[in-house]
Amino acid sequence: MTAEMNEGGCRCGAVRFGARGAPRLVANCHCRDCRRATGSAFATFADYERDQVTFKTPPTSYSSSQGAERLFCEHCGSPIAFRSDASPDEINIHIGAFDHPEKFRPSEECHQENALWPTT
């Protein structure tokens, strides 16, 4: 049986990717770095094993802090994903970058101590 492929990309279509199977988890991250990187109150990620994700056209990366990089489209600036040396086998993909983000329902809240508003 073939695992479902969830595809996505940036706003302008220059970056495309596929994520095979189900993510490890889907979480809202409230850390300051995610807020700054997305311009939002929190970022929602689908966390995949790196070998489950294939980029058809590669994104550009930016070292946002020691051992962490943010992946984005160099043409339109859309945030795509986050990778960290702390979890070398994992890639965290912004659910808004998927073609069907409604498939990904958050099950966790990360870094709640930095949340702008209390979470339930």
C-alpha positions in Angstrom: 0.0 0.0 0.0 1.3 3.4 -1.0 1.4 6.2 1.7 -0.7 9.3 0.9 1.4 12.2 -0.6 0.5 15.6 0.7 1.8 18.3 -1.7 2.4 22.0 -1.3 4.5 25.0 -2.1 4.9 28.7 -1.9 2.6 31.4 -3.0 4.1 32.0 -6.4 4.7 28.3 -7.2 8.5 28.4 -7.5 9.0 26.0 -4.6 7.1 22.7 -4.6 7.3 19.7 -2.2 5.7 16.4 -1.3 5.3 14.9 2.2 4.7 11.2 2.2 2.4 9.7 4.9 1.2 11.2 8.1 3.2 13.7 10.1 4.6 12.8 13.6 2.5 15.6 15.0 0.9 18.9 14.2 1.6 21.7 16.6 1.1 25.4 17.2 4.5 27.0 18.2 4.3 30.2 20.2 8.1 30.9 20.4 9.2 34.4 19.7 11.4 33.2 16.7 8.3 31.6 15.0 6.2 34.7 15.6 8.9 36.9 14.0 9.5 34.5 11.1 5.8 34.4 10.2 4.5 37.8 11.3 1.8 36.0 13.2 0.8 35.2 16.8 2.0 31.6 16.4 3.1 29.2 13.7 1.4 25.9 12.9 3.7 23.1 11.8 3.3 19.5 10.5 6.4 17.6 11.8 7.7 15.0 9.4 10.7 12.7 9.2 13.1 14.4 6.8 13.2 11.4 4.5 9.4 11.7 4.1 9.7 15.1 2.5 11.0 15.7 -1.1 11.4 19.1 -2.6 10.7 19.2 -6.3 12.2 22.7 -6.4 14.4 23.6 -3.4 13.7 26.5 -1.1 16.2 29.0 0.1 17.4 28.7 3.7 18.2 31.2 6.3 20.1 30.5 9.6 17.7 32.1 12.0 19.6 31.1 15.2 22.4 28.8 16.2 21.6 25.3 14.8 18.3 26.4 13.2 17.3 27.3 9.7 14.1 28.6 8.1 13.2 27.5 4.5 11.4 30.0 2.3 10.8 30.9 -1.3 13.4 33.4 -2.5 11.0 34.8 -5.1 7.8 35.5 -3.1 9.1 35.1 0.5 6.6 32.5 1.6 7.7 30.6 4.7 7.9 26.8 3.9 9.6 25.0 6.8 11.9 24.9 9.8 14.9 22.6 10.5 16.9 22.3 13.6 20.1 20.5 14.6 18.3 19.6 17.8 16.1 17.3 15.8 18.3 16.3 12.8 15.8 13.7 11.4 12.8 16.1 11.4 11.5 18.9 9.3 8.6 21.1 10.4 6.5 22.3 7.5 4.1 25.2 7.8 0.7 23.8 7.3 -0.3 26.9 5.3 2.3 25.8 2.6 0.3 22.6 1.9 -2.2 22.6 -0.9 -4.8 21.2 1.5 -3.9 22.6 5.0 -7.3 21.6 6.3 -6.0 18.0 6.6 -3.7 19.1 9.4 -5.3 19.7 12.8 -3.0 20.8 15.6 -2.8 18.4 18.6 -0.2 20.2 20.6 0.8 23.7 21.8 4.6 24.4 22.0 6.3 27.1 24.0 3.1 28.2 25.6 5.1 30.2 28.1 5.7 32.7 25.2 2.1 32.7 24.0 0.7 36.2 23.5 -2.6 35.0 25.0 -3.4 32.0 27.3 -4.0 28.8 25.4 -6.5 26.1 26.4 
